[in-house]
């Protein structure tokens, strides 16, 4: 069964206006598979009939459910692994080095889906930060329904098996019947809120912003607008993490790509709120400040100073 052209056109336009997600021609199968459960729940003969009813009644709750159904919620624990190793070995030590051993590290996990990403960050922080330091994690998503799942912190065995190492299960999860629940101490450092990336960013400043595997769904003007809003809430020296297939290069030249282990992260070439010095060259040719993860070459003629901060070599973001 294929969707009627006007069904797909309506859904694509609604999703674009509400979330900026682009559903291009050829994605009819995706619309049908995502909306079919809603159609069956409503007792409709199919997706076309369901969408006709949604259009006729124009109920806000139905429109929201359609948009949420088309948002991608793919996630897993410690997804891609390397960002979390870099968080442990480079990002968190860098914040402590700049702000002291009692720093409160503020993190924004955007498009957090069902919560595995922010809880993974909380686990790393719990095992990395020294006594006296702490972490505050704001996790946001467009979908109120998916945030209910994230806020509860309760996961099936299948969900837990997707990337959560057994030692982490023992240390940070508790049995909840046939399921697992994130331990209260970890849940207490994560706050979940509904947020649309088309809206102003939540109040910062943030030392770390994870905006992974979401920009790929937007057109160039939307990517630029989102990155501008993220800029406004970055703490000095703050780090932005994108997905492996994403970049700020050619999108927003206020960001600089910074090597971090085998990969890279992004920091601001000009600190938030600061203007380039008078007479400075344009951003396209301006020399960026030194990388927060830069490692000076250590040679016999240039010994490493005692106590100098040189982040350890770890996996990359």
HELIX and SHEET records of a PDB file:
HELIX    1   1 UNK A    5  UNK A   19  1                                  15    
HELIX    2   2 UNK A   28  UNK A   42  1                                  15    
HELIX    3   3 UNK A   47  UNK A   57  1                                  11    
HELIX    4   4 UNK A   60  UNK A   70  1                                  11    
HELIX    5   5 UNK A   82  UNK A   86  1                                   5    
HELIX    6   6 UNK A   87  UNK A   91  3                                   5    
HELIX    7   7 UNK A   92  UNK A   99  1                                   8    
HELIX    8   8 UNK A  116  UNK A  128  1                                  13    
HELIX    9   9 UNK A  144  UNK A  152  1                                   9    
HELIX   10  10 UNK A  157  UNK A  161  1                                   5    
HELIX   11  11 UNK A  166  UNK A  172  1                                   7    
HELIX   12  12 UNK A  184  UNK A  187  1                                   4    
HELIX   13  13 UNK A  215  UNK A  217  5                                   3    
HELIX   14  14 UNK A  220  UNK A  231  1                                  12    
SHEET    1   A 5 UNK A 190  UNK A 194  0                                        
SHEET    2   A 5 UNK A 134  UNK A 141  1                                        
SHEET    3   A 5 UNK A 104  UNK A 109  1                                        
SHEET    4   A 5 UNK A 206  UNK A 211  1                                        
SHEET    5   A 5 UNK A 234  UNK A 242  1                                        
SHEET    1   B 3 UNK A 154  UNK A 155  0                                        
SHEET    2   B 3 UNK A 179  UNK A 182 -1                                        
SHEET    3   B 3 UNK A 173  UNK A 176 -1                                        
SHEET    1   C 2 UNK A 255  UNK A 260  0                                        
SHEET    2   C 2 UNK A 263  UNK A 268 -1                                        
END                                                                             
